[in-house]
Amino acid sequence: MQNTENMPRPDIILVADTVAREKNIERDDIFDAMEVAIQKAARSKYGFEHDIRAQIDRKTGAITLSRYREVVAGPDDIENEAAQLTLDEAQAYEPNIKVGEFIIDALPPIDFGRIAAQTAKQVIVQKVRDAERNKQFEEYKEKIGTIVNGTVKRIEFGNVILDIGKTEAVLRRDEIIPREKFKNGDRIRAYVLDVRRENKGPQIFLSRTCPEFLAKLFTSEVPEIYDGIVKIVSVARDPGSKAKIAVKTDDVTVDAVGACVGLRGIRVQAVVTELQGEKIDIVPYSDDKAQYIVSALAPAEVTKVVIDEENNRIEAVVPQEQFSIAIGRRGQNVKLAAQLLGCDIDVLTEEQEQERRSNENKVRSQRFMEALDVDEMIAHLLIAEGFSNVDEIAMVELSELSEIEGFDEDVAKELQSRAKEYVEKRDREFAEKSKALGLDEKLQGIEGLDRDMLLTLAGKGIKTIDDLADLAADELIELLGEDVISIQEANRIIMAARQHWFDAEEQENAEEK
């Protein structure tokens, strides 16, 4: 192939247009690939140490070949004599040139030998392949969060490889619904979970077990969801077994649950069939959290709900005969309800709740009796009025204490005085003990750790916020005791301790920018 400088090359234009059309990629990407190929062939002739660049006119196909030499300040700055020259040398060519600019020399046309032509072909093929892969990546990246259809191409180590049109996708073994079996040629619907750029092309990962797959299936089956009249609030799944989906609508004329069920259950049945018989509870969402909890725990009947906003926990009380229904087989019903609500749920029978309240009151009563030096009757009166600890009595308005039946102003003053003395003494002792143990003040600021917990941790070597951050949740539970803290509370405390790491990292990134 003869390359003549600045001579129109309609054959170049024809090749670029043909390849761009056949491969469905940008015409400029083909020209870029050709320029790289020509540069590579020219460098193989003149020497790879030279900075040789090729340009193709996008309208005429004319090829321009040039050598670039960078201008540096002096001889000590030259790293490559073939691609650099000093300012003094450069000014002999161009008097006004500056350091950092380039001397550009036109090169004569080159003849492509067999090896050079083959090299150029390889570069073009590789660049075209890269452009195709990049286009596929961008195309499928936009499909994350959607459902695609595919045909089983092969099965590798339990992972299903699907042909989804222009490329392949992977349905990993742990993203397949349990007991689901596929064979070559089967048609499958799956949710696009992730798309990653890799050397061999975009890797597309699918899922049939994620909650989002269930939500998208309902969106395709229920026109009211697709149109935004009915909204999916939350989804919880035990793939292949049971799921709960919470829905709501702001349109009072529309029954959100009924729309999802469909006439004679046709809509929900279509989703159940796709999910291999997975049972689906459709839960009506309510802004009244207690009502929402009751609906989420259906089919169990809940008689009482206690919400602990601070610790993100819910206590649901049910009759004895409803306990097993509320828990569900292998704890499935309460687990899905907890996922749906995004909080922990403790299910108690009415008898268990009554016994626990009684035990809590006994412990609380004993603490009041010891701290305030009062009898059992006064302690019970304080509990009945809603006081849970001595700090509340020390801080409350005196008028609230004096209004308690059987109390007068003198009794109220004496109780508050004793409460304040107790709190001051306790805080003083804690300060002395924490100082003696070397307890860091920052650790004392972690929400969820009381004084007893802090002293226990300090006694076992956890004295700084970094010591706590280095722990795993099960290690923290082992240090404090299973009856003191739950796994969810342990995780929250540890994440709070690690927050300063994340803050420091963000600050470093901001400073680098």
QUIUR-V583108 format. One record per pair of residues at least 4 apart in sequence whose C-alpha atoms are under 7 Angstrom apart, sorted by the first residue. I is the first residue (numbers start at 0). J is the second residue. If there is no record, write none. Layout:
I,J ; I,J
This chain:
0,110 ; 0,111 ; 1,109 ; 1,110 ; 1,111 ; 2,108 ; 2,109 ; 2,110 ; 3,108 ; 4,61 ; 4,62 ; 4,63 ; 4,108 ; 5,61 ; 5,62 ; 5,63 ; 6,61 ; 7,59 ; 7,60 ; 7,61 ; 8,12 ; 8,59 ; 8,60 ; 8,61 ; 9,13 ; 9,59 ; 9,60 ; 10,14 ; 11,15 ; 11,60 ; 12,16 ; 12,60 ; 13,17 ; 14,18 ; 15,19 ; 15,26 ; 15,29 ; 15,30 ; 16,20 ; 16,26 ; 17,21 ; 18,22 ; 19,23 ; 19,24 ; 19,25 ; 19,26 ; 19,29 ; 20,24 ; 24,130 ; 24,131 ; 26,30 ; 27,31 ; 28,32 ; 28,130 ; 29,33 ; 29,127 ; 30,34 ; 30,55 ; 31,35 ; 32,36 ; 32,122 ; 32,123 ; 32,126 ; 33,37 ; 33,123 ; 34,38 ; 34,53 ; 34,54 ; 34,55 ; 35,39 ; 36,40 ; 36,119 ; 36,122 ; 36,123 ; 37,41 ; 37,53 ; 37,119 ; 38,42 ; 38,51 ; 38,52 ; 38,53 ; 39,43 ; 40,44 ; 40,115 ; 40,119 ; 41,45 ; 42,46 ; 42,47 ; 42,49 ; 42,51 ; 43,47 ; 48,81 ; 48,82 ; 49,81 ; 49,82 ; 50,66 ; 50,67 ; 50,68 ; 50,82 ; 51,65 ; 51,66 ; 51,67 ; 52,64 ; 52,65 ; 52,66 ; 53,62 ; 53,63 ; 53,64 ; 53,65 ; 54,62 ; 54,63 ; 54,64 ; 55,60 ; 55,61 ; 55,62 ; 55,63 ; 56,60 ; 56,61 ; 56,62 ; 64,105 ; 64,106 ; 65,103 ; 65,104 ; 65,105 ; 65,106 ; 66,103 ; 66,104 ; 66,105 ; 66,106 ; 67,82 ; 67,101 ; 67,102 ; 67,103 ; 67,104 ; 68,82 ; 68,83 ; 68,84 ; 68,101 ; 68,102 ; 68,103 ; 69,82 ; 69,83 ; 69,84 ; 69,99 ; 69,100 ; 69,101 ; 69,102 ; 70,83 ; 70,84 ; 70,85 ; 70,86 ; 70,89 ; 70,98 ; 70,99 ; 70,100 ; 70,101 ; 71,76 ; 71,77 ; 71,83 ; 71,84 ; 71,85 ; 71,86 ; 71,98 ; 71,99 ; 72,76 ; 72,85 ; 72,86 ; 72,98 ; 73,85 ; 73,86 ; 74,85 ; 77,83 ; 77,84 ; 79,83 ; 80,84 ; 84,88 ; 84,89 ; 85,89 ; 86,90 ; 86,98 ; 87,91 ; 89,93 ; 89,102 ; 90,94 ; 90,95 ; 90,96 ; 96,100 ; 111,115 ; 111,116 ; 112,116 ; 113,117 ; 114,118 ; 115,119 ; 116,120 ; 117,121 ; 118,122 ; 119,123 ; 120,124 ; 121,125 ; 122,126 ; 123,127 ; 124,128 ; 125,129 ; 126,130 ; 127,131 ; 128,132 ; 129,133 ; 130,134 ; 131,135 ; 132,136 ; 132,200 ; 132,201 ; 133,137 ; 134,138 ; 135,139 ; 135,201 ; 136,140 ; 136,196 ; 136,201 ; 137,141 ; 139,143 ; 139,194 ; 140,194 ; 142,191 ; 143,191 ; 143,192 ; 143,193 ; 144,190 ; 144,191 ; 144,192 ; 145,190 ; 145,191 ; 146,188 ; 146,189 ; 146,190 ; 146,191 ; 147,188 ; 147,189 ; 147,190 ; 147,191 ; 148,163 ; 148,187 ; 148,188 ; 148,189 ; 149,161 ; 149,162 ; 149,163 ; 149,186 ; 149,187 ; 149,188 ; 150,161 ; 150,162 ; 150,163 ; 150,184 ; 150,185 ; 150,186 ; 150,187 ; 151,159 ; 151,160 ; 151,161 ; 151,162 ; 151,182 ; 151,183 ; 151,184 ; 151,185 ; 151,186 ; 152,160 ; 152,161 ; 152,162 ; 152,183 ; 152,184 ; 153,159 ; 153,160 ; 153,183 ; 154,158 ; 154,159 ; 154,160 ; 155,159 ; 157,172 ; 158,169 ; 158,170 ; 158,171 ; 158,172 ; 159,169 ; 159,170 ; 159,171 ; 160,167 ; 160,168 ; 160,169 ; 160,170 ; 161,167 ; 161,168 ; 161,169 ; 162,166 ; 162,167 ; 162,168 ; 163,167 ; 163,168 ; 168,202 ; 168,203 ; 168,204 ; 168,205 ; 169,203 ; 169,204 ; 169,205 ; 170,174 ; 170,175 ; 170,204 ; 170,205 ; 170,206 ; 171,175 ; 174,206 ; 174,207 ; 174,208 ; 175,179 ; 175,206 ; 175,207 ; 175,208 ; 176,207 ; 176,208 ; 176,238 ; 176,239 ; 177,239 ; 181,185 ; 189,205 ; 189,206 ; 189,207 ; 190,205 ; 190,206 ; 190,207 ; 190,212 ; 191,204 ; 191,205 ; 191,206 ; 192,204 ; 192,205 ; 192,206 ; 193,203 ; 193,204 ; 194,201 ; 194,202 ; 194,203 ; 194,204 ; 195,201 ; 195,202 ; 195,203 ; 196,200 ; 196,201 ; 196,202 ; 197,201 ; 197,202 ; 207,212 ; 208,212 ; 208,238 ; 210,214 ; 210,234 ; 210,235 ; 210,236 ; 211,215 ; 212,216 ; 213,217 ; 214,218 ; 215,219 ; 216,220 ; 216,270 ; 217,221 ; 217,270 ; 218,224 ; 218,225 ; 219,225 ; 220,266 ; 221,225 ; 221,258 ; 221,259 ; 221,266 ; 222,226 ; 223,227 ; 223,228 ; 223,229 ; 224,228 ; 224,229 ; 224,230 ; 228,248 ; 228,250 ; 229,246 ; 229,247 ; 229,248 ; 229,255 ; 230,246 ; 230,247 ; 230,248 ; 231,245 ; 231,246 ; 231,247 ; 232,245 ; 232,246 ; 232,247 ; 233,244 ; 233,245 ; 233,339 ; 234,243 ; 234,244 ; 234,245 ; 234,339 ; 235,242 ; 235,243 ; 235,244 ; 235,335 ; 235,338 ; 235,339 ; 236,241 ; 236,242 ; 236,243 ; 236,335 ; 237,241 ; 237,242 ; 239,274 ; 239,275 ; 239,276 ; 239,277 ; 240,277 ; 240,278 ; 241,277 ; 241,278 ; 241,279 ; 242,278 ; 242,279 ; 242,280 ; 243,279 ; 243,280 ; 243,281 ; 243,282 ; 243,335 ; 244,280 ; 244,281 ; 244,282 ; 245,281 ; 245,282 ; 245,283 ; 245,284 ; 246,255 ; 246,256 ; 246,282 ; 246,283 ; 246,284 ; 247,255 ; 247,283 ; 247,284 ; 248,255 ; 254,258 ; 255,259 ; 256,260 ; 256,281 ; 256,283 ; 257,261 ; 259,266 ; 259,267 ; 260,264 ; 260,265 ; 260,266 ; 260,267 ; 261,265 ; 261,266 ; 261,267 ; 264,268 ; 265,269 ; 266,270 ; 267,271 ; 268,272 ; 269,273 ; 270,274 ; 271,275 ; 271,276 ; 271,277 ; 271,278 ; 272,276 ; 282,294 ; 282,295 ; 283,294 ; 284,291 ; 285,290 ; 285,291 ; 287,291 ; 288,292 ; 289,293 ; 289,304 ; 290,294 ; 291,295 ; 292,296 ; 293,297 ; 293,301 ; 295,336 ; 296,325 ; 296,332 ; 296,333 ; 296,336 ; 299,321 ; 299,324 ; 299,325 ; 300,317 ; 300,321 ; 301,315 ; 301,316 ; 301,317 ; 302,316 ; 302,317 ; 303,315 ; 303,316 ; 304,314 ; 304,315 ; 304,316 ; 305,313 ; 305,314 ; 305,315 ; 306,312 ; 306,313 ; 306,314 ; 307,311 ; 307,312 ; 307,313 ; 308,312 ; 311,342 ; 311,343 ; 312,342 ; 312,343 ; 312,344 ; 313,343 ; 313,344 ; 313,345 ; 314,344 ; 314,345 ; 314,346 ; 315,344 ; 315,345 ; 315,346 ; 315,347 ; 316,346 ; 316,347 ; 316,348 ; 316,349 ; 316,352 ; 317,321 ; 317,322 ; 317,347 ; 317,348 ; 317,349 ; 318,322 ; 318,348 ; 318,349 ; 319,348 ; 319,349 ; 321,325 ; 322,326 ; 322,348 ; 323,327 ; 325,332 ; 325,333 ; 326,330 ; 326,331 ; 326,332 ; 326,333 ; 327,331 ; 327,332 ; 327,333 ; 330,334 ; 331,335 ; 332,336 ; 333,337 ; 334,338 ; 335,339 ; 336,340 ; 337,341 ; 337,342 ; 337,343 ; 337,344 ; 338,342 ; 347,351 ; 347,352 ; 348,352 ; 349,353 ; 350,354 ; 351,355 ; 352,356 ; 353,357 ; 354,358 ; 355,359 ; 356,360 ; 357,361 ; 358,362 ; 359,363 ; 360,364 ; 361,365 ; 362,366 ; 363,367 ; 363,387 ; 364,368 ; 364,375 ; 364,378 ; 364,379 ; 365,369 ; 366,370 ; 367,371 ; 367,378 ; 367,389 ; 368,372 ; 368,373 ; 368,374 ; 368,375 ; 368,378 ; 370,421 ; 371,414 ; 371,417 ; 371,418 ; 373,377 ; 373,378 ; 374,378 ; 375,379 ; 376,380 ; 377,381 ; 378,382 ; 379,383 ; 380,384 ; 381,385 ; 381,386 ; 382,386 ; 382,387 ; 386,391 ; 389,393 ; 389,418 ; 390,394 ; 390,422 ; 391,395 ; 392,415 ; 392,418 ; 393,415 ; 393,418 ; 393,419 ; 395,399 ; 397,401 ; 397,411 ; 397,412 ; 398,402 ; 399,403 ; 400,411 ; 401,406 ; 401,407 ; 401,408 ; 401,411 ; 402,406 ; 406,410 ; 406,411 ; 407,411 ; 408,412 ; 409,413 ; 410,414 ; 411,415 ; 412,416 ; 413,417 ; 414,418 ; 415,419 ; 416,420 ; 417,421 ; 418,422 ; 419,423 ; 420,424 ; 421,425 ; 422,426 ; 423,427 ; 424,428 ; 425,429 ; 426,430 ; 427,431 ; 428,432 ; 429,433 ; 430,434 ; 431,435 ; 432,436 ; 433,437 ; 433,438 ; 433,454 ; 434,438 ; 436,457 ; 436,458 ; 437,462 ; 438,457 ; 438,462 ; 438,463 ; 439,443 ; 439,462 ; 439,463 ; 440,444 ; 441,464 ; 442,463 ; 442,464 ; 445,492 ; 445,495 ; 445,496 ; 446,492 ; 447,492 ; 448,452 ; 448,453 ; 449,453 ; 450,454 ; 451,455 ; 452,456 ; 452,479 ; 453,457 ; 454,458 ; 455,459 ; 455,479 ; 456,460 ; 456,461 ; 456,462 ; 456,478 ; 457,461 ; 457,462 ; 461,466 ; 461,467 ; 462,466 ; 463,467 ; 464,468 ; 464,496 ; 465,469 ; 466,470 ; 467,493 ; 467,496 ; 468,493 ; 468,496 ; 468,497 ; 470,474 ; 470,475 ; 471,475 ; 472,476 ; 472,486 ; 472,489 ; 472,490 ; 473,477 ; 474,478 ; 475,479 ; 475,489 ; 476,480 ; 476,481 ; 476,484 ; 476,489 ; 477,481 ; 479,483 ; 480,484 ; 481,485 ; 484,488 ; 484,489 ; 485,489 ; 486,490 ; 487,491 ; 488,492 ; 489,493 ; 490,494 ; 491,495 ; 492,496 ; 493,497 ; 494,498 ; 497,501 ; 498,502 ; 499,503 ; 500,504 ; 501,505 ; 502,506 ; 503,507 ; 504,508 ; 505,509 ; 506,510 ; 507,511 ; 508,512
